[in-house]
Each structure stands twice: as C-alpha cells, then as structure tokens.
Amino acid sequence: MENIPLLAKRGDLRVRLQRMRRQLLFFEGKYAMVSQAFYDKYRQGEMGFSEEFGVWAEIFAEYLFWKRVRS
C-alpha cells in the first residue's frame, strides 16, 4: 500500500474514477464503441493512430489501473 500515491489514500480515488468514467463515456458515445473493445483493437493496431485515440487509450489504461488498486 505504501507505493500508492497519496491521491488514492485520501479518498480522492473515487472522484478520479468518476472523472475518468465521464471522459470514457464521451469517447464511447462519439465512436459508438465501448472502451474495452476500443482498447483491444487499439492495442492490436486495428484503430490506426490519432491523437484522440491515444488520449482515449491512456485514460482507459489509467482507469483500469486505478480500478485494480481500489479492489
């Protein structure tokens, strides 16, 4: 537990996860694809590259990380 940043320890993790979830919902609505399906295709190189896809992938990867930390 000592390697987890203070942000997670102070209870702000819930707020951070909510913010990331709202961002993910924006992308999911815009591209009509759930984040997990997008991320799988992105990692396999099937989505091509755009800056926006990079941002989406980064947010989703961070979201998955913090969800695991929280569990």
N, C-alpha and C positions, 0 to 999 in steps of 0.2 A: 504494500500500500504506500510505502514511502516514495516510490517513483512517480506516483500520480500527481500531476500539477495541483497547486492549491485551488485552482478554479473548481476542480472536481470535489475537493474536500469541503469546500464552503457551501455546497448545496446549489451552486450555480449551474451544475451539470444539467439539471432538469430544464432550466431556461435555455441553455446552449442547445440541448437536443431539440427543444421545441422550435427554436430559430432555424436550425438546420432542416428540420422536417418541413417547415413552411417553404424554405428555399427549394427543397426537393419536390414538393408538390407543385411549385411554379414550373419547374422543368418538365415534370411528368405531364402536366396539363398542356404545356406548349408543344411537346413532342409526342403526346399520346402514347406514352410508354412508361411503365413502372421503372423505378430507379435500378432495381436489381437486374432486370432484363437489359436495360441500357448498359449498366456497368459490365455485365458479362460480355456483351457484344463489343463494347469499347475496349476491353482488355484483350479481346481476340482480334482486334484491328478491323472489325466489321463496320465501325461507325465513321471511319475517316477521321480527320482531325479538324477541329475548330477550337478556338479559344473557349467558347461557351461549353463545349463538350468537356474540355479539360477542367473547367471550373466545376461542372456537374460531377464529374468523376471524383474530383478532390473532395467535394462536400460529402459525397456518398461514402467514400472511404473513411473520412473522419467520423461520420455518423456511425458507421459500423464499429469503428474502434471504441467510441465512447459508449455505445450500447453494450459492448462486451465488458468494458470496465465497470459499468453500472450493475451488470448482472452478478 
